């Protein structure tokens, strides 16, 4: 089920939403020049972490190969950061919806999680 096209579409959507959360939080958390700088740098950092550090055998090329358990920690960190950013902006319903959909995605992807842990 973790490679089902609808689940992959959901995963890609969550990744895009995560980048949007990083940009939105940065835009509303900083002033002046920092607002523009961090609205670009923080989402870019998230995308780079997501795209560079991969497990060999996961879709896409692993620029820096990491063990599966490290990848899980990285993904959890990035999603928890997004959740925290929404809560920090007092967007509690959006944060809870984002967390719920993210958790459901990982529950559906239990085979991938098991593979990463092996």
DSSP file (Angstrom, degrees, kcal/mol; ACC not computed):
  #  RESIDUE AA STRUCTURE BP1 BP2  ACC     N-H-->O    O-->H-N    N-H-->O    O-->H-N    TCO  KAPPA ALPHA  PHI   PSI    X-CA   Y-CA   Z-CA
    1    1 A X    >         0   0    0      0, 0.0     3,-1.6     0, 0.0     6,-0.3   0.000 360.0 360.0 360.0 -27.4    0.0    0.0    0.0
    2    2 A X  T 3   +     0   0    0      1,-0.3   107,-0.1   106,-0.1   106,-0.0   0.733 360.0  45.8 -68.6 -19.0    2.9    2.4    0.6
    3    3 A X  T 3  S+     0   0    0      4,-0.1    -1,-0.3     5,-0.0     2,-0.1   0.300  82.2 126.0-101.6   8.0    3.7    2.5   -3.1
    4    4 A X  S <> S-     0   0    0     -3,-1.6     4,-2.5     1,-0.1     3,-0.4  -0.441  70.1-123.1 -64.4 137.7    0.1    2.9   -4.2
    5    5 A X  H  > S+     0   0    0      1,-0.2     4,-2.2     2,-0.2     5,-0.1   0.843 110.6  52.3 -54.4 -37.0   -0.2    6.0   -6.4
    6    6 A X  H  > S+     0   0    0      2,-0.2     4,-2.2     1,-0.2    -1,-0.2   0.892 110.7  47.2 -68.4 -37.5   -2.8    7.7   -4.1
    7    7 A X  H  > S+     0   0    0     -3,-0.4     4,-2.6    -6,-0.3    -2,-0.2   0.889 112.0  50.2 -69.8 -38.2   -0.5    7.2   -1.1
    8    8 A X  H  X S+     0   0    0     -4,-2.5     4,-2.5     2,-0.2    -2,-0.2   0.881 110.5  50.6 -65.3 -37.2    2.4    8.6   -3.0
    9    9 A X  H  X S+     0   0    0     -4,-2.2     4,-2.6    -5,-0.3    -2,-0.2   0.907 110.3  49.4 -64.9 -42.1    0.3   11.5   -4.1
   10   10 A X  H  X S+     0   0    0     -4,-2.2     4,-2.6     2,-0.2    -2,-0.2   0.922 110.8  50.3 -61.5 -44.3   -0.7   12.1   -0.4
   11   11 A X  H  X S+     0   0    0     -4,-2.6     4,-2.2     2,-0.2    -2,-0.2   0.925 111.4  47.7 -61.0 -45.4    3.0   11.9    0.6
   12   12 A X  H  X S+     0   0    0     -4,-2.5     4,-2.3     1,-0.2    -1,-0.2   0.908 111.2  51.7 -62.6 -41.4    4.0   14.5   -2.1
   13   13 A X  H  X S+     0   0    0     -4,-2.6     4,-2.7     1,-0.2    -2,-0.2   0.906 108.7  50.5 -60.9 -42.2    1.1   16.7   -1.0
   14   14 A X  H  X S+     0   0    0     -4,-2.6     4,-2.4     1,-0.2    -1,-0.2   0.887 108.8  52.3 -63.0 -38.5    2.3   16.5    2.6
   15   15 A X  H  X S+     0   0    0     -4,-2.2     4,-2.0     2,-0.2    -2,-0.2   0.920 111.4  46.4 -63.3 -43.1    5.8   17.5    1.5
   16   16 A X  H  X S+     0   0    0     -4,-2.3     4,-2.2     2,-0.2    -2,-0.2   0.910 112.4  49.9 -65.8 -42.1    4.5   20.5   -0.4
   17   17 A X  H  X S+     0   0    0     -4,-2.7     4,-2.7     1,-0.2    -1,-0.2   0.902 108.2  54.8 -61.5 -40.4    2.3   21.5    2.6
   18   18 A X  H  X S+     0   0    0     -4,-2.4     4,-2.3     2,-0.2    -2,-0.2   0.918 108.0  47.7 -60.7 -44.7    5.4   21.2    4.8
   19   19 A X  H  X S+     0   0    0     -4,-2.0     4,-2.2     1,-0.2    -1,-0.2   0.903 112.1  51.0 -62.4 -40.9    7.4   23.6    2.7
   20   20 A X  H  X S+     0   0    0     -4,-2.2     4,-2.9     2,-0.2    -2,-0.2   0.889 107.9  52.0 -63.2 -39.7    4.5   26.0    2.7
   21   21 A X  H  X S+     0   0    0     -4,-2.7     4,-2.9     2,-0.2     5,-0.3   0.931 108.7  50.8 -61.9 -45.3    4.2   25.8    6.5
   22   22 A X  H  X S+     0   0    0     -4,-2.3     4,-2.2     1,-0.2    -2,-0.2   0.920 114.2  44.1 -59.0 -44.3    7.9   26.6    6.8
   23   23 A X  H  X S+     0   0    0     -4,-2.2     4,-2.6     2,-0.2    -2,-0.2   0.926 114.5  48.7 -67.3 -44.6    7.5   29.6    4.5
   24   24 A X  H  X S+     0   0    0     -4,-2.9     4,-1.8     2,-0.2    -2,-0.2   0.914 112.7  47.9 -62.2 -44.5    4.3   30.8    6.1
   25   25 A X  H  X S+     0   0    0     -4,-2.9     4,-1.1    -5,-0.2    -1,-0.2   0.926 112.8  48.6 -63.0 -44.6    5.8   30.6    9.6
   26   26 A X  H >X S+     0   0    0     -4,-2.2     4,-1.2    -5,-0.3     3,-0.5   0.912 109.8  52.2 -61.5 -42.8    9.0   32.4    8.6
   27   27 A X  H 3< S+     0   0    0     -4,-2.6    -1,-0.2     1,-0.2    -2,-0.2   0.870 117.0  38.2 -62.1 -37.5    7.0   35.2    6.9
   28   28 A X  H 3< S+     0   0    0     -4,-1.8    -1,-0.2    -5,-0.2    -2,-0.2   0.502 114.7  53.9 -93.2  -4.5    4.9   35.7   10.1
   29   29 A X  H << S+     0   0    0     -4,-1.1     2,-0.3    -3,-0.5    -2,-0.2   0.574 104.7  51.0-106.2 -11.8    7.7   35.2   12.6
   30   30 A X     <  -     0   0    0     -4,-1.2     2,-0.3    -5,-0.2     0, 0.0  -0.835  66.1-143.9-126.3 163.2   10.3   37.7   11.3
   31   31 A X    >>  -     0   0    0     -2,-0.3     3,-0.9     4,-0.0     4,-0.7  -0.823  57.0  -9.2-121.8 160.9   10.3   41.4   10.4
   32   32 A X  H >> S-     0   0    0     -2,-0.3     4,-1.0     1,-0.2     3,-0.8  -0.159 126.3  -9.0  59.0-141.0   12.1   43.4    7.8
   33   33 A X  H 3> S+     0   0    0      1,-0.2     4,-2.6     2,-0.2     3,-0.3   0.838 132.0  62.6 -61.2 -35.7   14.9   41.8    5.7
   34   34 A X  H <> S+     0   0    0     -3,-0.9     4,-3.0     1,-0.2     5,-0.4   0.855  95.8  60.9 -60.0 -34.8   14.9   38.7    7.9
   35   35 A X  H <X S+     0   0    0     -3,-0.8     4,-1.4    -4,-0.7    -1,-0.2   0.928 111.1  38.5 -57.4 -46.7   11.3   38.0    6.9
   36   36 A X  H  X S+     0   0    0     -4,-1.0     4,-0.8    -3,-0.3    -2,-0.2   0.912 117.9  49.2 -71.4 -43.5   12.3   37.7    3.2
   37   37 A X  H >X S+     0   0    0     -4,-2.6     4,-2.8     1,-0.2     3,-0.9   0.955 116.1  39.9 -62.3 -52.5   15.6   35.9    3.9
   38   38 A X  H 3X S+     0   0    0     -4,-3.0     4,-2.0     1,-0.3     5,-0.5   0.770 106.1  65.0 -73.4 -25.0   14.1   33.2    6.3
   39   39 A X  H 3< S+     0   0    0     -4,-1.4    -1,-0.3    -5,-0.4     4,-0.2   0.736 115.5  32.6 -67.8 -20.3   11.0   32.8    4.2
   40   40 A X  H <X S+     0   0    0     -3,-0.9     4,-1.7    -4,-0.8    -2,-0.2   0.816 121.3  47.0 -95.9 -44.1   13.4   31.5    1.5
   41   41 A X  H  X S+     0   0    0     -4,-2.8     4,-2.8     2,-0.2     5,-0.2   0.890 108.3  51.3 -72.1 -41.0   16.1   29.8    3.6
   42   42 A X  H  X S+     0   0    0     -4,-2.0     4,-2.1     2,-0.2    -1,-0.2   0.945 114.1  42.8 -67.2 -47.3   14.0   27.8    6.0
   43   43 A X  H  > S+     0   0    0     -5,-0.5     4,-2.5     1,-0.2    -1,-0.2   0.912 115.1  51.9 -62.0 -38.7   11.8   26.1    3.4
   44   44 A X  H  X S+     0   0    0     -4,-1.7     4,-2.6     1,-0.2    -2,-0.2   0.914 108.3  50.9 -62.8 -42.3   14.9   25.5    1.3
   45   45 A X  H  X S+     0   0    0     -4,-2.8     4,-2.5     1,-0.2    -1,-0.2   0.911 110.5  49.7 -61.0 -42.2   16.7   23.9    4.2
   46   46 A X  H  X S+     0   0    0     -4,-2.1     4,-2.3     1,-0.2    -2,-0.2   0.919 112.0  47.6 -62.3 -43.7   13.7   21.6    4.8
   47   47 A X  H  X S+     0   0    0     -4,-2.5     4,-2.5     2,-0.2     5,-0.2   0.898 112.1  49.9 -65.3 -40.0   13.7   20.6    1.1
   48   48 A X  H  X S+     0   0    0     -4,-2.6     4,-2.7     2,-0.2     5,-0.4   0.923 111.0  48.3 -65.6 -43.9   17.4   20.0    1.0
   49   49 A X  H  X S+     0   0    0     -4,-2.5     4,-1.3     1,-0.2    -2,-0.2   0.926 114.7  46.7 -60.4 -43.6   17.3   17.8    4.2
   50   50 A X  H  < S+     0   0    0     -4,-2.3    -2,-0.2    -5,-0.2    -1,-0.2   0.899 120.5  37.3 -64.5 -41.7   14.4   15.9    2.7
   51   51 A X  H  < S+     0   0    0     -4,-2.5    12,-0.5    -5,-0.2    -2,-0.2   0.776 117.0  45.8 -87.2 -27.7   16.0   15.4   -0.7
   52   52 A X  H  < S+     0   0    0     -4,-2.7    12,-2.5    -5,-0.2     2,-1.0   0.915 102.4  61.6 -83.9 -44.8   19.7   14.9    0.1
   53   53 A X  E  < S+a   64   0A   0     -4,-1.3     2,-0.3    -5,-0.4    12,-0.2  -0.733  72.3 149.5 -93.1 103.9   19.6   12.4    2.9
   54   54 A X  E     -a   65   0A   0     10,-1.8    12,-2.1    -2,-1.0     2,-0.5  -0.876  47.8-113.1-132.7 162.3   17.9    9.2    1.7
   55   55 A X    >   -     0   0    0     -2,-0.3     3,-2.5    10,-0.2    12,-0.1  -0.815  44.0-105.9 -91.6 130.7   18.0    5.5    2.2
   56   56 A X  T 3  S+     0   0    0     -2,-0.5     3,-0.1    10,-0.3     5,-0.1  -0.362 110.1  31.1 -56.1 132.1   19.4    3.5   -0.7
   57   57 A X  T 3  S+     0   0    0      1,-0.5    -1,-0.3     3,-0.3     2,-0.2   0.153  91.4 115.0 100.8 -18.0   16.4    1.8   -2.4
   58   58 A X  S <  S-     0   0    0     -3,-2.5    -1,-0.5     1,-0.1     4,-0.1  -0.523  86.3 -77.7 -76.5 153.8   14.0    4.6   -1.5
   59   59 A X  S    S+     0   0    0     -2,-0.2    -1,-0.1    -3,-0.1    -4,-0.1  -0.237 102.2  26.1 -55.6 137.8   12.6    6.4   -4.5
   60   60 A X  S    S-     0   0    0     -3,-0.1    -3,-0.3     2,-0.1     2,-0.3  -0.017 103.5 -57.4  91.0 160.8   15.1    8.9   -5.9
   61   61 A X        -     0   0    0     -5,-0.1     2,-1.0     1,-0.1     3,-0.2  -0.542  45.0-130.6 -78.0 137.2   18.8    9.0   -5.8
   62   62 A X        +     0   0    0     -2,-0.3     3,-0.3     1,-0.2   -10,-0.1  -0.767  25.4 178.9 -87.0 101.3   20.5    9.0   -2.4
   63   63 A X  S    S+     0   0    0     -2,-1.0     2,-0.5   -11,-0.5    -1,-0.2   0.938  85.9  21.0 -66.9 -46.2   23.0   11.8   -2.6
   64   64 A X  E    S-a   53   0A   0    -12,-2.5   -10,-1.8    -3,-0.2    -1,-0.3  -0.966  90.7-142.1-121.8 112.5   23.9   11.1    1.0
   65   65 A X  E     +a   54   0A   0     -2,-0.5     2,-0.3    -3,-0.3   -10,-0.2  -0.564  25.8 175.4 -77.6 132.0   23.0    7.5    2.0
   66   66 A X        -     0   0    0    -12,-2.1   -10,-0.3    -2,-0.3     5,-0.0  -0.926  35.2 -94.0-131.8 157.2   21.7    7.1    5.6
   67   67 A X     >  -     0   0    0     -2,-0.3     4,-1.8   -12,-0.1     3,-0.4  -0.315  38.7-111.9 -66.5 156.9   20.3    4.2    7.5
   68   68 A X  H  > S+     0   0    0     48,-0.3     4,-2.3     1,-0.2    49,-0.2   0.872 115.7  55.0 -57.9 -41.7   16.5    3.8    7.6
   69   69 A X  H  > S+     0   0    0     47,-0.4     4,-1.9     1,-0.2    -1,-0.2   0.845 107.4  51.0 -65.3 -31.5   16.2    4.6   11.3
   70   70 A X  H  > S+     0   0    0     -3,-0.4     4,-2.5     2,-0.2    -1,-0.2   0.887 108.3  52.6 -69.5 -38.4   18.0    7.9   10.7
   71   71 A X  H  X S+     0   0    0     -4,-1.8     4,-2.8     2,-0.2    -2,-0.2   0.905 107.8  51.1 -62.9 -41.6   15.6    8.7    7.8
   72   72 A X  H  X S+     0   0    0     -4,-2.3     4,-2.7     2,-0.2     5,-0.2   0.931 110.6  48.5 -60.9 -44.8   12.6    8.1   10.1
   73   73 A X  H  X S+     0   0    0     -4,-1.9     4,-2.6     1,-0.2    -2,-0.2   0.912 111.6  50.4 -61.8 -42.3   14.1   10.4   12.7
   74   74 A X  H  X S+     0   0    0     -4,-2.5     4,-2.4     2,-0.2    -2,-0.2   0.935 112.3  46.0 -61.1 -47.5   14.7   13.1   10.0
   75   75 A X  H  X S+     0   0    0     -4,-2.8     4,-2.6     2,-0.2     5,-0.2   0.916 113.0  49.6 -63.4 -43.2   11.1   12.8    8.7
   76   76 A X  H  X S+     0   0    0     -4,-2.7     4,-3.0    -5,-0.2     5,-0.3   0.928 110.7  51.1 -61.2 -44.2    9.6   12.9   12.2
   77   77 A X  H  X S+     0   0    0     -4,-2.6     4,-2.3    -5,-0.2    -2,-0.2   0.931 111.6  46.7 -57.9 -47.1   11.8   16.0   13.0
   78   78 A X  H  X S+     0   0    0     -4,-2.4     4,-1.7     2,-0.2    -1,-0.2   0.899 115.9  44.4 -65.3 -41.1   10.6   17.8    9.8
   79   79 A X  H  X S+     0   0    0     -4,-2.6     4,-2.3     2,-0.2    -2,-0.2   0.891 113.4  49.9 -71.8 -38.7    6.9   17.0   10.4
   80   80 A X  H  X S+     0   0    0     -4,-3.0     4,-3.0    -5,-0.2    -2,-0.2   0.886 108.4  54.5 -66.1 -36.9    7.0   17.9   14.1
   81   81 A X  H  X S+     0   0    0     -4,-2.3     4,-2.6    -5,-0.3    -1,-0.2   0.921 108.9  48.1 -61.1 -42.8    8.7   21.2   13.2
   82   82 A X  H  X S+     0   0    0     -4,-1.7     4,-2.1     2,-0.2    -2,-0.2   0.917 112.1  48.8 -62.7 -43.2    5.8   21.9   10.8
   83   83 A X  H  X S+     0   0    0     -4,-2.3     4,-2.2     1,-0.2    -2,-0.2   0.930 112.3  48.7 -60.4 -46.3    3.3   21.0   13.5
   84   84 A X  H  X S+     0   0    0     -4,-3.0     4,-2.9     1,-0.2    -2,-0.2   0.902 108.5  54.1 -61.4 -41.7    5.1   23.2   16.0
   85   85 A X  H  X S+     0   0    0     -4,-2.6     4,-1.3     1,-0.2    -1,-0.2   0.907 108.9  47.8 -61.8 -42.0    5.3   26.1   13.6
   86   86 A X  H  <>S+     0   0    0     -4,-2.1     5,-2.7     1,-0.2     3,-0.3   0.921 114.1  46.7 -64.0 -43.0    1.5   26.0   13.0
   87   87 A X  H ><5S+     0   0    0     -4,-2.2     3,-1.9     1,-0.2    -2,-0.2   0.878 107.0  58.1 -65.7 -36.7    0.9   25.9   16.8
   88   88 A X  H 3<5S+     0   0    0     -4,-2.9    -1,-0.2     1,-0.3    -2,-0.2   0.811 106.3  49.1 -62.7 -29.4    3.4   28.7   17.3
   89   89 A X  T 3<5S-     0   0    0     -4,-1.3    -1,-0.3    -3,-0.3    -2,-0.2   0.288 120.4-112.5 -90.4   9.4    1.2   30.8   15.0
   90   90 A X  T < 5S+     0   0    0     -3,-1.9     2,-1.0     1,-0.2     3,-0.2   0.763  75.2 137.4  64.3  27.9   -1.9   29.8   17.0
   91   91 A X     >< +     0   0    0     -5,-2.7     4,-2.5     1,-0.2     5,-0.2  -0.560  18.4 158.1 -98.8  66.4   -3.3   27.8   14.1
   92   92 A X  H  >  +     0   0    0     -2,-1.0     4,-2.6     1,-0.2     5,-0.2   0.873  67.7  49.1 -64.9 -41.9   -4.3   24.9   16.3
   93   93 A X  H  > S+     0   0    0     -3,-0.2     4,-2.5     2,-0.2    -1,-0.2   0.924 113.6  47.0 -65.2 -42.7   -6.9   23.4   14.0
   94   94 A X  H  > S+     0   0    0      2,-0.2     4,-2.7     1,-0.2    -2,-0.2   0.902 112.5  50.9 -64.1 -40.6   -4.5   23.5   11.0
   95   95 A X  H  X S+     0   0    0     -4,-2.5     4,-2.6     2,-0.2    -2,-0.2   0.924 112.0  46.1 -62.9 -44.6   -1.8   22.0   13.2
   96   96 A X  H  X S+     0   0    0     -4,-2.6     4,-2.6     2,-0.2    -2,-0.2   0.887 113.4  49.1 -67.2 -38.3   -4.1   19.2   14.4
   97   97 A X  H  X S+     0   0    0     -4,-2.5     4,-2.6     2,-0.2     5,-0.3   0.929 112.2  48.6 -65.0 -44.8   -5.3   18.5   10.8
   98   98 A X  H  X S+     0   0    0     -4,-2.7     4,-2.3     1,-0.2    -2,-0.2   0.921 113.8  46.5 -60.2 -45.3   -1.7   18.4    9.5
   99   99 A X  H  X S+     0   0    0     -4,-2.6     4,-2.7     2,-0.2     5,-0.2   0.913 112.3  50.4 -64.6 -42.9   -0.6   16.0   12.3
  100  100 A X  H  X S+     0   0    0     -4,-2.6     4,-2.5     2,-0.2    -2,-0.2   0.931 113.0  44.6 -62.6 -46.8   -3.6   13.8   11.8
  101  101 A X  H  X S+     0   0    0     -4,-2.6     4,-2.3     2,-0.2    -1,-0.2   0.896 113.9  51.1 -65.6 -39.2   -3.1   13.4    8.0
  102  102 A X  H  X S+     0   0    0     -4,-2.3     4,-2.1    -5,-0.3    -2,-0.2   0.928 111.7  46.4 -63.1 -45.2    0.6   12.9    8.5
  103  103 A X  H  X S+     0   0    0     -4,-2.7     4,-2.3     2,-0.2    -2,-0.2   0.917 111.7  51.5 -64.9 -43.1    0.1   10.2   11.1
  104  104 A X  H  X S+     0   0    0     -4,-2.5     4,-2.5    -5,-0.2    -1,-0.2   0.903 108.0  53.1 -60.2 -40.5   -2.6    8.5    8.9
  105  105 A X  H  X S+     0   0    0     -4,-2.3     4,-1.7     1,-0.2    -1,-0.2   0.933 110.5  46.4 -59.7 -45.2   -0.1    8.6    6.0
  106  106 A X  H  < S+     0   0    0     -4,-2.1     7,-0.2     2,-0.2    -1,-0.2   0.842 110.3  53.3 -69.5 -32.0    2.5    6.8    8.1
  107  107 A X  H >< S+     0   0    0     -4,-2.3     3,-1.1     1,-0.2    -1,-0.2   0.909 110.3  47.2 -65.8 -40.4    0.0    4.3    9.4
  108  108 A X  H 3< S+     0   0    0     -4,-2.5     3,-0.4     1,-0.3    -2,-0.2   0.836 111.7  53.0 -66.1 -31.5   -0.9    3.5    5.8
  109  109 A X  T >X  +     0   0    0     -4,-1.7     4,-2.0     1,-0.2     3,-0.8  -0.001  67.9 128.1 -93.3  28.5    2.8    3.3    5.0
  110  110 A X  H <>  +     0   0    0     -3,-1.1     4,-2.5     1,-0.3    -1,-0.2   0.806  69.0  59.3 -58.1 -30.1    3.6    0.8    7.8
  111  111 A X  H 3> S+     0   0    0     -3,-0.4     4,-2.4     2,-0.2    -1,-0.3   0.900 106.0  47.9 -65.2 -39.4    5.4   -1.5    5.2
  112  112 A X  H <> S+     0   0    0     -3,-0.8     4,-2.8     2,-0.2    -2,-0.2   0.911 110.7  51.1 -66.1 -41.9    7.8    1.3    4.4
  113  113 A X  H  X S+     0   0    0     -4,-2.0     4,-1.9    -7,-0.2    -2,-0.2   0.932 110.9  48.4 -60.7 -45.5    8.5    2.0    8.1
  114  114 A X  H  X S+     0   0    0     -4,-2.5     4,-0.9     1,-0.2    -1,-0.2   0.918 111.7  50.0 -60.7 -43.0    9.2   -1.7    8.6
  115  115 A X  H >< S+     0   0    0     -4,-2.4     3,-0.7     1,-0.2    -2,-0.2   0.908 109.4  51.4 -61.8 -42.4   11.5   -1.7    5.6
  116  116 A X  H 3< S+     0   0    0     -4,-2.8   -47,-0.4     1,-0.2   -48,-0.3   0.841 109.8  50.1 -63.7 -32.9   13.3    1.4    7.0
  117  117 A X  H 3<        0   0    0     -4,-1.9    -1,-0.2     1,-0.2    -2,-0.2   0.638 360.0 360.0 -82.2 -13.7   13.8   -0.3   10.3
  118  118 A X    <<        0   0    0     -4,-0.9    -1,-0.2    -3,-0.7    -2,-0.2   0.483 360.0 360.0 -79.9 360.0   15.2   -3.5    8.9
